[in-house]
Amino acid sequence: MIARTIVALFLIASAAFAQPVGPTVAWPLDELTHTNGAQFRGVILDDSPIGVRFRVVQRPVGRPTVTFTTYFARKEVAGLKRITDAQRTTLKERLAELDANGTGERKRLDDLTLLPAAWLGKEAAAKRYDSERFILISSAPEEVTRRAVVRLEQIGTAYARFLPPHTKAVRPTTVFLATDRTEFQALLGPGVGPILNPAVFEPATNRIICGSDLRQLGTDMTAARLHNVQQLATVEKYEAEIKTLYKEGRDRDRFLMSVADQRKKVLATERANDAGFDAATAKLFAILYHESFHAYAANSVYPPLSIDDVKAGKGTGELPRWLNEGLAQIFETAVLDGSELRVGHADRDRLKQILERKAKGELVPVADLLRAGKDTFVAAHADQKTLADRAYLTAWGLAFYLTFERQLIGTPAFAKYLTAINSGGDPLAAFETLVGQDALTFQAEWHQYLMRLRPNGTAPAGK
């Protein structure tokens, strides 16, 4: 397989403003049809013989516009329907206006509507947000809750880029965000023993329960935010007074320059606070991205089916556990880069660890991983964690290879693979049919790919 450059997925819920009341005015948009049948509407940024750089635009009624920029290799593009050059210029201008002054992230957080919700038997002890894909119920401070909402909305667009939804009616997943392990255990309910994983997705109840120590962080962030708002209000009041006292002249310009400098300092402090928050909550959002992927796959793309239903042609059935966990780890490591989430890079720590495991011959053989069950990926006790880490690393590396290098995930051949294993077929034989190789030959090529793989997602040939 010839190595290719992996173009990372960049996404941003870039609209700072809620949609106006009443019908949303339709914007003319370019349309790209993927070879797997998925359709994307947005704006073509660059179209070359190699591929298309495309900014997807989603405008759900009553919610902020969501956009993300991604790259489609030419072989992924089945068709393009273009708007006129004039329309595309106007569209780009509209998108630029959505976050003209760099405050879109803050405005987006403030514009969310949170409702009171019951929490562990106490009325109005939590906050709730309803989206098309999820319902978030959180006992965390409001600042943490709002950021969790925005991050979950953002990552959902990434899921759909690589695995477009197959089901029309989506069951929203309920996400419970607890602020400590005691609440986390209480939400799990009686009879559930302690587990090391700080979050779980329960398919039967379609809920995610996540526990993290967030209370003090949220309190500090709220206080910092209030201070910044007060500082900015003082600056704006002073600016208004200057404009009233001085209609024109050097004194007016000098005072207004001072106002601009003060505003920049306040905004810089806010950005620094945001960066600190993102660093402190990196683990939390990685957990939410991971478990939310499991929910998305089960509800929107590959719902579980009985063997009889799969044989009857009612669907492919669910992802095998190893691949479900491998793909979840790819999205888990989405990187916040400014106000964008970036997906498609090879997580540096995982890459280092998988190469170390490979050098020691400790990766799970492909044939064994294909038959791995649920127990392999649940670390309930410390003595199970080593095995779980080994399996997780191998699953991540294999999923990354199949997604970005082989580009097999979501293809018709992939659907046949799922149908085969979920109708009682041999997992190894079905996989060899999918990749067109016997498992040992495939494994050798995959291991060579890992040796070439770089953290930015590229795998240069000859390395």
VENWOUR-V978022 format. One record per residue. N is the residue number from 0. PHI is phi in radians with two decimals (NA if undefined). NEAR is the number of other C-alpha atoms within 12 Angstrom. D_CENTER is the distance of its C-alpha to the mean C-alpha in whole Angstrom. Layout:
BEGIN
n = {N & N}
phi = {PHI & PHI}
near = {NEAR & NEAR}
d_center = {D_CENTER & D_CENTER}
END
This chain:
BEGIN
n = {0 & 1 & 2 & 3 & 4 & 5 & 6 & 7 & 8 & 9 & 10 & 11 & 12 & 13 & 14 & 15 & 16 & 17 & 18 & 19 & 20 & 21 & 22 & 23 & 24 & 25 & 26 & 27 & 28 & 29 & 30 & 31 & 32 & 33 & 34 & 35 & 36 & 37 & 38 & 39 & 40 & 41 & 42 & 43 & 44 & 45 & 46 & 47 & 48 & 49 & 50 & 51 & 52 & 53 & 54 & 55 & 56 & 57 & 58 & 59 & 60 & 61 & 62 & 63 & 64 & 65 & 66 & 67 & 68 & 69 & 70 & 71 & 72 & 73 & 74 & 75 & 76 & 77 & 78 & 79 & 80 & 81 & 82 & 83 & 84 & 85 & 86 & 87 & 88 & 89 & 90 & 91 & 92 & 93 & 94 & 95 & 96 & 97 & 98 & 99 & 100 & 101 & 102 & 103 & 104 & 105 & 106 & 107 & 108 & 109 & 110 & 111 & 112 & 113 & 114 & 115 & 116 & 117 & 118 & 119 & 120 & 121 & 122 & 123 & 124 & 125 & 126 & 127 & 128 & 129 & 130 & 131 & 132 & 133 & 134 & 135 & 136 & 137 & 138 & 139 & 140 & 141 & 142 & 143 & 144 & 145 & 146 & 147 & 148 & 149 & 150 & 151 & 152 & 153 & 154 & 155 & 156 & 157 & 158 & 159 & 160 & 161 & 162 & 163 & 164 & 165 & 166 & 167 & 168 & 169 & 170 & 171 & 172 & 173 & 174 & 175 & 176 & 177 & 178 & 179 & 180 & 181 & 182 & 183 & 184 & 185 & 186 & 187 & 188 & 189 & 190 & 191 & 192 & 193 & 194 & 195 & 196 & 197 & 198 & 199 & 200 & 201 & 202 & 203 & 204 & 205 & 206 & 207 & 208 & 209 & 210 & 211 & 212 & 213 & 214 & 215 & 216 & 217 & 218 & 219 & 220 & 221 & 222 & 223 & 224 & 225 & 226 & 227 & 228 & 229 & 230 & 231 & 232 & 233 & 234 & 235 & 236 & 237 & 238 & 239 & 240 & 241 & 242 & 243 & 244 & 245 & 246 & 247 & 248 & 249 & 250 & 251 & 252 & 253 & 254 & 255 & 256 & 257 & 258 & 259 & 260 & 261 & 262 & 263 & 264 & 265 & 266 & 267 & 268 & 269 & 270 & 271 & 272 & 273 & 274 & 275 & 276 & 277 & 278 & 279 & 280 & 281 & 282 & 283 & 284 & 285 & 286 & 287 & 288 & 289 & 290 & 291 & 292 & 293 & 294 & 295 & 296 & 297 & 298 & 299 & 300 & 301 & 302 & 303 & 304 & 305 & 306 & 307 & 308 & 309 & 310 & 311 & 312 & 313 & 314 & 315 & 316 & 317 & 318 & 319 & 320 & 321 & 322 & 323 & 324 & 325 & 326 & 327 & 328 & 329 & 330 & 331 & 332 & 333 & 334 & 335 & 336 & 337 & 338 & 339 & 340 & 341 & 342 & 343 & 344 & 345 & 346 & 347 & 348 & 349 & 350 & 351 & 352 & 353 & 354 & 355 & 356 & 357 & 358 & 359 & 360 & 361 & 362 & 363 & 364 & 365 & 366 & 367 & 368 & 369 & 370 & 371 & 372 & 373 & 374 & 375 & 376 & 377 & 378 & 379 & 380 & 381 & 382 & 383 & 384 & 385 & 386 & 387 & 388 & 389 & 390 & 391 & 392 & 393 & 394 & 395 & 396 & 397 & 398 & 399 & 400 & 401 & 402 & 403 & 404 & 405 & 406 & 407 & 408 & 409 & 410 & 411 & 412 & 413 & 414 & 415 & 416 & 417 & 418 & 419 & 420 & 421 & 422 & 423 & 424 & 425 & 426 & 427 & 428 & 429 & 430 & 431 & 432 & 433 & 434 & 435 & 436 & 437 & 438 & 439 & 440 & 441 & 442 & 443 & 444 & 445 & 446 & 447 & 448 & 449 & 450 & 451 & 452 & 453 & 454 & 455 & 456 & 457 & 458 & 459 & 460 & 461 & 462}
phi = {NA & -1.28 & -1.18 & -2.34 & -1.37 & -1.53 & -1.61 & -1.18 & -1.55 & -1.93 & -2.45 & -2.65 & -1.36 & -1.48 & -1.38 & -1.54 & -2.16 & -1.19 & -1.18 & -1.17 & -1.14 & 1.76 & -1.06 & -1.35 & -1.23 & -1.25 & -1.76 & -1.18 & -2.35 & -1.17 & -2.24 & -2.07 & -1.84 & -1.37 & -1.14 & -1.53 & 1.72 & -1.20 & -2.04 & -2.17 & -2.00 & 3.03 & -2.38 & -1.31 & -1.65 & -2.76 & -2.27 & -2.24 & -1.05 & -1.44 & 3.10 & -2.21 & -1.62 & -2.38 & -1.82 & -1.31 & -2.19 & -2.08 & -2.20 & -1.13 & -1.10 & 1.41 & -2.32 & -1.07 & -1.12 & -2.10 & -2.26 & -2.63 & -1.86 & -2.52 & -2.19 & -1.99 & -1.08 & -0.96 & -1.24 & -1.54 & -1.70 & -1.55 & -3.00 & -2.29 & -2.02 & -1.77 & -1.51 & -1.30 & -1.05 & -1.14 & -1.12 & -1.18 & -1.09 & -1.10 & -1.10 & -1.09 & -1.15 & -1.10 & -1.15 & -1.14 & -1.23 & -1.12 & -2.49 & -1.14 & -1.90 & 1.37 & -1.83 & -1.04 & -1.07 & -1.15 & -1.10 & -1.10 & -1.13 & -1.21 & -1.38 & -1.16 & -1.78 & -1.83 & -2.02 & -1.18 & -2.53 & -1.26 & -2.56 & 0.86 & 1.51 & -1.86 & -1.20 & 0.93 & -1.63 & -2.45 & -2.00 & -2.30 & -2.35 & -1.91 & -2.06 & -1.18 & -1.68 & -2.58 & -2.13 & -1.72 & -2.13 & -2.36 & -1.68 & -1.25 & -0.95 & -1.03 & -1.05 & -1.16 & -1.05 & -1.10 & -1.18 & -1.09 & -1.05 & -1.09 & -1.13 & -1.18 & -1.13 & -1.13 & -1.17 & -1.07 & -1.20 & -1.23 & -0.97 & -1.19 & -1.10 & -1.66 & -2.33 & -1.05 & -1.11 & -1.80 & -1.77 & -1.43 & -1.62 & -1.75 & -1.45 & -1.09 & -1.48 & -1.51 & -1.90 & -1.73 & -1.92 & -1.66 & -1.76 & -2.78 & -1.20 & -1.14 & -1.11 & -1.01 & -1.17 & -1.13 & -1.20 & -1.11 & 1.67 & -1.16 & 1.53 & -1.77 & -1.22 & -1.12 & -2.22 & -1.30 & -1.09 & -1.42 & -2.71 & -2.46 & -1.90 & -1.83 & -1.04 & -1.07 & -1.77 & 0.93 & -2.40 & -1.96 & -2.04 & -2.22 & -2.14 & -2.69 & -1.43 & -2.09 & -1.06 & -1.16 & -1.05 & -1.11 & -1.09 & -1.12 & -1.15 & -1.12 & -1.12 & -1.13 & -1.12 & -1.08 & -1.08 & -1.14 & -1.09 & -1.12 & -1.08 & -1.16 & -1.10 & -1.11 & -1.10 & -1.18 & -1.12 & -1.11 & -1.07 & -1.09 & -1.13 & -1.08 & -1.15 & -1.35 & -1.33 & -2.14 & -1.34 & -2.90 & 1.94 & -1.14 & -1.06 & -1.07 & -1.11 & -1.13 & -1.15 & -1.20 & -1.13 & -1.12 & -1.07 & -1.09 & -1.11 & -1.13 & -1.11 & -1.06 & -1.14 & -1.12 & -1.16 & -1.13 & -1.10 & -1.14 & -1.13 & -1.14 & -1.09 & -1.09 & -1.10 & -1.12 & -1.10 & -1.08 & -1.15 & -1.25 & -1.88 & -0.97 & -1.15 & -1.00 & -1.25 & -1.06 & -1.10 & -1.12 & -1.06 & -1.10 & -1.21 & -1.16 & -1.12 & -0.98 & -1.15 & -1.10 & -1.07 & -1.27 & -1.62 & -1.97 & -2.14 & -2.23 & -1.15 & -1.14 & -2.38 & -1.27 & -0.99 & -1.11 & -1.17 & -1.14 & -1.10 & -1.43 & 1.42 & -1.48 & 2.73 & -1.52 & 1.49 & -1.46 & -1.18 & -1.13 & -1.04 & -1.07 & -1.34 & -1.01 & -1.25 & -1.14 & -1.16 & -1.03 & -1.21 & -1.08 & -1.33 & -0.99 & -1.67 & -0.97 & -1.86 & -1.42 & -2.13 & 1.24 & -1.88 & -1.99 & -1.77 & -2.02 & -2.21 & 2.21 & -1.45 & -1.68 & -0.87 & -1.05 & -1.15 & -1.12 & -1.09 & -1.07 & -1.18 & -1.22 & -1.21 & -1.15 & -1.10 & -1.09 & -1.06 & -1.59 & 1.22 & -1.82 & -1.24 & -1.19 & -0.99 & -0.96 & -1.04 & -1.29 & -1.09 & -1.08 & -1.82 & -1.17 & -1.78 & -1.03 & -1.05 & -1.14 & -1.96 & -2.10 & -1.75 & -1.50 & -2.34 & -1.03 & -1.27 & -1.67 & -1.18 & -1.08 & -1.09 & -1.10 & -1.06 & -1.07 & -1.21 & -1.08 & -1.06 & -1.11 & -1.11 & -1.09 & -1.09 & -1.24 & -1.11 & -1.09 & -1.09 & -1.18 & -1.39 & -1.73 & -1.60 & -1.41 & 0.92 & -1.74 & -1.18 & 1.52 & -1.46 & -1.00 & -1.13 & -1.18 & -1.07 & -1.15 & -1.08 & -1.10 & -1.05 & -1.13 & -1.30 & -1.56 & -1.89 & 1.72 & -1.31 & -1.28 & -1.02 & -1.20 & -1.09 & -1.14 & -1.19 & -1.11 & -1.18 & -1.07 & -1.58 & 1.24 & -2.60 & -1.29 & -1.06 & -1.20 & -1.13 & -1.05 & -1.07 & -1.11 & -1.18 & -1.12 & -1.12 & -1.14 & -1.07 & -1.04 & -1.17 & -1.57 & -1.10 & -1.97 & -0.99 & -1.37 & 1.66 & -1.52 & -2.39 & -1.01 & -1.20 & 1.42 & -1.64}
near = {20 & 16 & 25 & 24 & 25 & 30 & 27 & 33 & 39 & 34 & 40 & 42 & 45 & 44 & 38 & 32 & 29 & 27 & 24 & 15 & 11 & 10 & 11 & 17 & 13 & 15 & 21 & 24 & 34 & 31 & 26 & 37 & 27 & 30 & 24 & 28 & 21 & 23 & 28 & 37 & 31 & 36 & 40 & 35 & 25 & 19 & 20 & 16 & 12 & 17 & 26 & 31 & 29 & 37 & 37 & 40 & 36 & 35 & 28 & 22 & 19 & 23 & 30 & 35 & 35 & 42 & 40 & 41 & 36 & 37 & 37 & 38 & 28 & 21 & 18 & 28 & 28 & 21 & 23 & 26 & 20 & 23 & 21 & 15 & 16 & 13 & 19 & 24 & 19 & 18 & 27 & 27 & 15 & 21 & 32 & 18 & 19 & 28 & 27 & 17 & 16 & 22 & 25 & 31 & 33 & 30 & 24 & 33 & 32 & 24 & 23 & 31 & 23 & 27 & 21 & 20 & 22 & 17 & 25 & 23 & 12 & 12 & 13 & 17 & 20 & 27 & 34 & 32 & 35 & 29 & 29 & 24 & 34 & 34 & 31 & 43 & 40 & 46 & 40 & 35 & 30 & 37 & 36 & 39 & 42 & 36 & 40 & 45 & 40 & 45 & 42 & 44 & 42 & 45 & 46 & 43 & 41 & 41 & 37 & 31 & 41 & 41 & 36 & 29 & 29 & 24 & 19 & 12 & 13 & 22 & 25 & 25 & 36 & 35 & 41 & 45 & 48 & 39 & 35 & 25 & 24 & 18 & 28 & 34 & 29 & 23 & 32 & 29 & 14 & 10 & 9 & 13 & 15 & 23 & 21 & 22 & 31 & 34 & 40 & 39 & 34 & 23 & 25 & 15 & 18 & 29 & 33 & 38 & 41 & 46 & 35 & 35 & 26 & 33 & 26 & 20 & 27 & 32 & 21 & 22 & 33 & 26 & 19 & 24 & 29 & 18 & 19 & 28 & 21 & 16 & 23 & 26 & 18 & 18 & 27 & 21 & 17 & 23 & 26 & 18 & 17 & 23 & 20 & 13 & 16 & 17 & 15 & 14 & 13 & 11 & 15 & 21 & 18 & 17 & 24 & 28 & 18 & 19 & 27 & 19 & 17 & 23 & 26 & 21 & 18 & 27 & 25 & 18 & 21 & 29 & 25 & 19 & 27 & 34 & 19 & 18 & 30 & 29 & 18 & 22 & 28 & 25 & 25 & 35 & 40 & 33 & 36 & 50 & 44 & 37 & 42 & 51 & 44 & 43 & 43 & 47 & 41 & 36 & 36 & 32 & 34 & 33 & 32 & 29 & 25 & 20 & 22 & 17 & 19 & 27 & 21 & 15 & 19 & 19 & 28 & 35 & 36 & 35 & 42 & 37 & 34 & 38 & 40 & 38 & 41 & 38 & 44 & 39 & 38 & 47 & 48 & 39 & 35 & 38 & 34 & 28 & 18 & 21 & 31 & 29 & 38 & 32 & 44 & 39 & 35 & 41 & 29 & 21 & 16 & 31 & 31 & 20 & 24 & 33 & 28 & 19 & 26 & 27 & 15 & 12 & 14 & 20 & 33 & 31 & 28 & 33 & 26 & 21 & 35 & 34 & 26 & 28 & 20 & 20 & 18 & 28 & 32 & 31 & 26 & 22 & 17 & 15 & 12 & 19 & 21 & 20 & 23 & 30 & 29 & 33 & 39 & 38 & 43 & 45 & 40 & 40 & 48 & 44 & 37 & 43 & 41 & 32 & 31 & 38 & 33 & 27 & 29 & 29 & 34 & 36 & 25 & 17 & 23 & 33 & 30 & 30 & 36 & 43 & 36 & 31 & 33 & 33 & 27 & 22 & 20 & 19 & 31 & 30 & 23 & 30 & 36 & 26 & 24 & 30 & 30 & 19 & 18 & 19 & 25 & 19 & 17 & 27 & 29 & 19 & 25 & 33 & 29 & 25 & 35 & 41 & 28 & 27 & 35 & 27 & 25 & 23 & 32 & 28 & 30 & 22 & 17 & 13 & 14}
d_center = {28 & 28 & 26 & 23 & 21 & 17 & 16 & 13 & 10 & 10 & 9 & 10 & 11 & 15 & 17 & 19 & 21 & 21 & 23 & 26 & 28 & 30 & 28 & 26 & 28 & 26 & 25 & 27 & 24 & 24 & 23 & 21 & 22 & 20 & 23 & 21 & 22 & 18 & 19 & 17 & 19 & 19 & 21 & 22 & 22 & 24 & 26 & 27 & 29 & 26 & 23 & 22 & 19 & 18 & 16 & 15 & 16 & 15 & 18 & 18 & 21 & 22 & 18 & 17 & 16 & 13 & 13 & 11 & 13 & 13 & 16 & 18 & 21 & 24 & 24 & 21 & 23 & 25 & 26 & 26 & 27 & 28 & 29 & 32 & 32 & 33 & 30 & 27 & 29 & 29 & 25 & 24 & 26 & 25 & 21 & 23 & 24 & 21 & 21 & 24 & 25 & 21 & 21 & 19 & 16 & 19 & 20 & 17 & 17 & 21 & 21 & 19 & 21 & 21 & 24 & 26 & 25 & 27 & 26 & 28 & 31 & 31 & 31 & 29 & 28 & 24 & 22 & 20 & 18 & 18 & 15 & 15 & 13 & 13 & 16 & 16 & 19 & 19 & 22 & 21 & 22 & 21 & 19 & 17 & 17 & 16 & 13 & 11 & 12 & 10 & 7 & 7 & 8 & 6 & 2 & 5 & 7 & 5 & 7 & 10 & 10 & 11 & 12 & 14 & 15 & 18 & 19 & 21 & 21 & 18 & 18 & 16 & 15 & 17 & 15 & 18 & 17 & 20 & 22 & 24 & 24 & 27 & 25 & 23 & 26 & 27 & 24 & 24 & 28 & 31 & 32 & 29 & 29 & 27 & 24 & 23 & 19 & 18 & 16 & 17 & 16 & 19 & 19 & 23 & 22 & 19 & 17 & 15 & 17 & 16 & 19 & 19 & 22 & 21 & 24 & 25 & 23 & 22 & 26 & 26 & 23 & 25 & 28 & 27 & 25 & 29 & 31 & 29 & 29 & 33 & 33 & 32 & 34 & 37 & 36 & 36 & 39 & 41 & 40 & 42 & 45 & 45 & 45 & 47 & 50 & 50 & 49 & 50 & 51 & 50 & 50 & 47 & 45 & 45 & 44 & 41 & 40 & 40 & 38 & 36 & 36 & 35 & 32 & 30 & 31 & 30 & 26 & 26 & 27 & 24 & 22 & 23 & 22 & 19 & 18 & 20 & 18 & 15 & 17 & 18 & 15 & 13 & 14 & 13 & 9 & 9 & 11 & 9 & 6 & 8 & 11 & 8 & 8 & 12 & 12 & 11 & 13 & 16 & 16 & 15 & 16 & 18 & 20 & 22 & 26 & 29 & 31 & 33 & 31 & 29 & 33 & 33 & 31 & 29 & 25 & 24 & 23 & 20 & 18 & 21 & 20 & 19 & 17 & 15 & 15 & 14 & 11 & 10 & 11 & 9 & 6 & 7 & 9 & 6 & 9 & 10 & 13 & 15 & 13 & 10 & 7 & 8 & 8 & 11 & 13 & 15 & 14 & 18 & 19 & 18 & 20 & 23 & 23 & 23 & 25 & 28 & 27 & 28 & 31 & 32 & 32 & 30 & 27 & 27 & 29 & 27 & 30 & 29 & 25 & 26 & 28 & 26 & 25 & 23 & 26 & 25 & 21 & 22 & 24 & 26 & 28 & 29 & 31 & 28 & 25 & 27 & 27 & 23 & 22 & 24 & 22 & 19 & 19 & 21 & 19 & 16 & 18 & 19 & 16 & 15 & 19 & 19 & 16 & 16 & 20 & 21 & 19 & 20 & 17 & 17 & 21 & 24 & 25 & 22 & 23 & 27 & 25 & 24 & 27 & 29 & 28 & 27 & 31 & 32 & 32 & 32 & 29 & 30 & 32 & 29 & 27 & 30 & 30 & 27 & 27 & 31 & 32 & 33 & 31 & 33 & 33 & 29 & 29 & 31 & 29 & 26 & 27 & 28 & 25 & 24 & 27 & 26 & 22 & 21 & 18 & 17 & 17 & 20 & 23 & 26 & 29 & 32 & 31}
END
